[in-house]
């Protein structure tokens, strides 16, 4: 799967998937075959962090 390069678009895409289809970041990464550390770092570099309680990056 090709992910958006732009950090804001990536944030929107990931949060939409987390909201609509997955109950955790791990489930999303497992299903889409993404490296969770890479995704977390990519969004952290843009100023976002994952909150497991709300299941979204903010």
Residue frames as a rotation matrix with the C-alpha (Angstrom) as fourth column:
UNK 1
0.580 0.815 0.000 0.00
0.815 -0.580 0.000 0.00
0.000 0.000 -1.000 0.00
UNK 2
-0.403 -0.665 0.629 1.30
0.646 -0.693 -0.319 3.43
0.648 0.277 0.709 -0.94
UNK 3
0.184 0.413 -0.892 1.01
0.933 -0.359 0.027 5.83
-0.309 -0.837 -0.451 1.99
UNK 4
0.897 0.146 0.418 0.77
0.286 -0.912 -0.294 9.61
0.338 0.383 -0.860 1.63
UNK 5
-0.082 -0.997 0.003 4.17
0.781 -0.066 -0.621 11.33
0.619 -0.049 0.784 1.76
UNK 6
-0.272 0.057 0.961 2.84
-0.261 -0.965 -0.017 14.56
0.926 -0.255 0.278 3.26
UNK 7
-0.949 -0.184 -0.255 2.78
0.172 0.376 -0.910 14.28
0.264 -0.908 -0.325 7.09
UNK 8
-0.634 0.770 0.075 -0.64
-0.634 -0.462 -0.620 15.94
-0.442 -0.440 0.781 7.40
UNK 9
0.103 0.645 -0.757 -2.15
-0.906 0.375 0.196 13.65
0.410 0.666 0.623 4.79
UNK 10
-0.494 -0.366 -0.789 -0.51
-0.036 0.915 -0.402 10.65
0.869 -0.170 -0.465 6.47
UNK 11
-0.979 0.161 0.126 -1.92
-0.145 -0.107 -0.984 11.74
-0.145 -0.981 0.128 9.83
UNK 12
-0.230 0.957 -0.176 -5.40
-0.935 -0.267 -0.233 12.08
-0.270 0.112 0.956 8.35
UNK 13
0.026 0.180 -0.983 -5.18
-0.651 0.749 0.120 8.71
0.758 0.637 0.136 6.59
UNK 14
-0.735 -0.403 -0.545 -3.91
0.101 0.730 -0.676 6.84
0.671 -0.552 -0.496 9.67
UNK 15
-0.889 0.427 0.168 -6.43
-0.300 -0.265 -0.916 8.43
-0.347 -0.865 0.364 12.05
UNK 16
-0.042 0.893 -0.448 -9.28
-0.997 -0.009 0.075 7.67
0.063 0.450 0.891 9.64
UNK 17
-0.118 -0.080 -0.990 -8.20
-0.312 0.949 -0.040 4.02
0.943 0.304 -0.137 9.47
UNK 18
-0.938 -0.267 -0.219 -7.84
0.127 0.325 -0.937 3.84
0.321 -0.907 -0.271 13.26
UNK 19
-0.650 0.751 0.116 -11.27
-0.648 -0.468 -0.601 5.39
-0.397 -0.466 0.791 13.75
UNK 20
0.152 0.841 -0.520 -13.12
-0.987 0.107 -0.116 3.36
-0.042 0.531 0.846 11.13
UNK 21
0.535 0.055 -0.843 -11.35
-0.501 0.824 -0.264 0.00
0.680 0.564 0.468 10.86
UNK 22
-0.099 -0.716 -0.691 -8.82
0.305 0.639 -0.706 -0.80
0.947 -0.281 0.155 13.60
UNK 23
0.878 0.469 -0.090 -8.96
0.193 -0.175 0.965 -0.94
0.437 -0.865 -0.244 17.37
UNK 24
0.643 -0.720 -0.262 -5.22
0.199 -0.173 0.965 -0.37
-0.740 -0.672 0.032 17.81
UNK 25
0.439 -0.601 -0.668 -2.13
-0.848 -0.523 -0.087 0.92
-0.297 0.604 -0.739 16.04
UNK 26
-0.554 -0.664 0.502 -0.65
-0.495 0.748 0.443 -2.58
-0.669 -0.003 -0.743 16.16
UNK 27
0.059 0.670 0.740 -3.70
0.418 0.657 -0.628 -4.02
-0.906 0.347 -0.241 14.37
UNK 28
0.862 0.215 -0.459 -3.44
-0.252 -0.603 -0.757 -1.36
-0.440 0.768 -0.466 11.65
UNK 29
0.066 -0.941 -0.331 0.29
-0.955 -0.156 0.253 -1.97
-0.290 0.299 -0.909 11.15
UNK 30
-0.506 -0.213 0.836 -0.12
-0.153 0.976 0.156 -5.76
-0.849 -0.049 -0.527 11.13
UNK 31
0.367 0.779 0.508 -2.92
0.424 0.346 -0.837 -5.65
-0.828 0.523 -0.204 8.58
UNK 32
0.969 0.008 -0.246 -1.27
-0.190 -0.611 -0.769 -3.09
-0.156 0.792 -0.590 6.28
UNK 33
0.601 -0.798 0.037 2.18
0.798 0.597 -0.087 -4.65
0.048 0.082 0.995 6.78
UNK 34
0.575 -0.385 0.722 3.67
-0.151 -0.917 -0.368 -1.42
0.804 0.102 -0.585 8.13
UNK 35
-0.344 -0.736 -0.584 6.57
0.685 0.229 -0.692 -1.05
0.642 -0.638 0.425 10.52
UNK 36
0.651 0.698 -0.296 4.96
0.692 -0.388 0.609 0.44
0.310 -0.602 -0.736 13.63
UNK 37
0.152 -0.685 -0.713 8.23
0.703 -0.432 0.565 2.06
-0.695 -0.587 0.416 14.76
UNK 38
-0.757 -0.427 0.495 8.69
0.653 -0.457 0.604 3.70
-0.031 0.780 0.625 11.35
UNK 39
-0.030 0.848 0.529 5.12
0.621 -0.398 0.675 5.05
0.783 0.349 -0.515 11.30
UNK 40
0.698 0.274 -0.662 5.33
0.714 -0.334 0.615 6.31
-0.052 -0.902 -0.429 14.88
UNK 41
-0.213 -0.878 -0.429 8.67
0.684 -0.447 0.576 8.01
-0.698 -0.171 0.696 14.19
UNK 42
-0.652 0.008 0.758 7.47
0.689 -0.410 0.597 9.54
0.316 0.912 0.262 10.91
UNK 43
0.352 0.865 0.358 4.48
0.520 -0.499 0.693 11.12
0.778 -0.058 -0.626 12.63
UNK 44
0.579 -0.234 -0.781 6.51
0.737 -0.259 0.624 12.06
-0.348 -0.937 0.022 15.73
UNK 45
-0.547 -0.826 0.135 8.91
0.785 -0.450 0.425 13.96
-0.291 0.339 0.895 13.48
UNK 46
-0.477 0.481 0.736 5.89
0.388 -0.636 0.667 16.01
0.789 0.603 0.117 12.37
UNK 47
-0.791 0.052 0.610 4.92
-0.486 -0.658 -0.575 16.66
0.371 -0.751 0.546 15.99
UNK 48
0.280 0.960 -0.017 2.29
-0.812 0.246 0.530 13.95
0.513 -0.135 0.848 16.55
UNK 49
-0.839 -0.487 0.244 2.17
-0.541 0.696 -0.472 11.14
0.060 -0.528 -0.847 19.06
UNK 50
-0.320 0.712 -0.625 -0.05
-0.062 0.643 0.763 8.10
0.945 0.284 -0.161 19.35
UNK 51
-0.555 0.267 0.788 -2.47
-0.831 -0.140 -0.538 7.92
-0.033 -0.954 0.299 22.26
UNK 52
-0.902 0.171 -0.397 -3.63
0.058 0.958 0.279 4.32
0.429 0.228 -0.874 22.81
UNK 53
-0.700 0.678 -0.226 -6.49
0.332 0.029 -0.943 5.46
-0.632 -0.735 -0.245 25.08
UNK 54
0.119 0.748 -0.653 -8.13
-0.420 -0.558 -0.716 7.40
-0.900 0.359 0.248 22.25
UNK 55
0.094 -0.194 0.976 -6.60
0.634 0.768 0.091 5.25
-0.767 0.611 0.195 19.48
UNK 56
0.856 0.116 0.504 -5.38
0.486 -0.513 -0.708 8.21
0.176 0.851 -0.495 17.45
UNK 57
-0.347 -0.938 0.010 -2.40
0.928 -0.344 -0.142 10.39
0.137 -0.040 0.990 16.76
UNK 58
0.807 0.580 0.107 -2.61
0.556 -0.809 0.194 13.97
0.199 -0.097 -0.975 18.02
